[in-house]
Each structure stands twice: as C-alpha cells, then as structure tokens.
Amino acid sequence: MLYEGGPEALVAPTSLYKVRVDDVSGAFELLARESGVTVTRNGTSSLRIDTDEESISALNALLVAHGVKVYELSPAQENLEEAFLRLTKIEAAPSKEKP
C-alpha cells in the first residue's frame, strides 16, 4: 500500500461523538435507552456515542434535564491506528474447495 499526504487526510469522518460528563454511569444509562444511539464508556469521565448529527442537541438536553453536567460534546475523530486498520483491512477471500 502506498499513501501520499498528511495524517489528517487519512482520518475518515465518523458519526462518533465524545461526551465528557460529571456522572458517566448516569449518562450511560440515559443514553443507552435512546433509540438510534449506541453508547460506550471511554475511560472514567467520558462516553463515546454513535448517532446522527441531528440527535446531538436532543441528547445534550436530555442529559442536562436529568442533572448531568456536560463538559464536552464534540465529534470524535478516528485515530491513526483505527485509520490504519481500516485502510489495511483485507477481505477474506472465498475458499476454493476442490470436489
């Protein structure tokens, strides 16, 4: 594989968002109940959510309405390791069985 360009061009945009809050467990439980949202823990003070851009403001409002302090809500970018794995992913070739 040959690539020419800066690392910022390698990283693909995603539908992932970083949410840094004061109550990770409470936020996780609230967001996990929402349809169209996949939520995972990302350390002790933040979550990663996978959702469409249109849902972000409603999710923020939901957290705030339930007393969760939201310190950060920003698009999460694919890191270089994830970009490398995506770019070098080799599809499994169908096996050729002999009769």
C-alpha positions in Angstrom: 0.0 0.0 0.0 1.2 3.5 -0.8 -0.2 6.7 0.6 0.9 10.2 0.0 -0.4 13.1 2.1 -0.8 14.3 5.7 -2.2 12.2 8.5 -5.3 14.5 8.7 -6.3 13.3 5.3 -6.2 9.7 6.4 -8.7 10.0 9.1 -12.3 9.5 7.9 -15.2 11.4 9.4 -17.4 9.3 11.7 -20.7 9.5 13.4 -19.0 9.2 16.8 -19.1 11.9 19.4 -17.2 12.3 22.7 -19.3 13.2 25.7 -17.4 14.3 28.8 -19.7 14.4 31.9 -19.6 14.5 35.7 -21.8 11.3 36.0 -20.6 8.7 33.5 -22.8 6.0 34.9 -26.0 8.1 34.9 -25.3 9.5 31.4 -24.6 6.0 30.1 -27.9 4.7 31.4 -29.9 7.6 30.0 -28.2 7.4 26.6 -28.4 3.6 26.3 -32.2 3.9 26.5 -32.4 6.2 23.5 -33.2 4.6 20.1 -30.7 5.3 17.3 -27.9 5.8 19.8 -25.0 3.4 20.6 -23.1 4.4 23.7 -19.8 3.0 25.1 -17.6 4.0 28.0 -14.4 5.8 27.1 -12.4 5.9 30.4 -13.7 7.2 33.7 -15.1 10.6 32.7 -16.3 10.3 29.1 -18.5 8.3 26.8 -18.5 7.7 23.0 -21.8 7.8 21.3 -22.6 6.8 17.8 -25.6 8.7 16.4 -26.6 11.1 13.7 -25.8 14.8 13.9 -29.5 15.7 14.2 -29.8 13.9 17.5 -26.9 15.6 19.3 -28.8 18.7 20.7 -31.7 16.5 22.0 -29.2 14.1 23.7 -27.5 17.1 25.3 -30.8 18.5 26.5 -31.8 15.0 27.9 -28.6 14.8 29.9 -28.9 18.4 31.3 -32.6 17.8 32.1 -31.6 14.9 34.3 -28.9 16.9 36.2 -25.9 15.6 34.3 -23.3 18.2 33.8 -22.0 18.1 30.2 -18.4 19.4 30.0 -17.7 18.4 26.4 -19.8 17.2 23.4 -17.7 17.1 20.3 -17.2 15.0 17.2 -14.8 12.1 17.8 -12.3 11.5 15.1 -10.9 8.2 14.1 -7.3 7.9 15.4 -4.4 6.9 13.2 -4.4 3.3 14.5 -8.1 3.0 13.5 -7.4 4.6 10.1 -4.5 2.1 9.5 -6.7 -0.9 10.4 -9.5 0.4 8.2 -7.1 1.0 5.2 -5.3 -2.3 5.6 -8.3 -4.4 6.2 -8.2 -7.4 3.8 -11.5 -9.0 3.0 -11.4 -12.8 3.5 -11.3 -14.4 0.1 -13.8 -17.1 -0.6 -12.3 -20.5 -0.2 -11.8 -22.6 -3.2 -12.7 -26.1 -2.3 -11.9 -29.0 -4.6 -14.7 -31.5 -5.2 
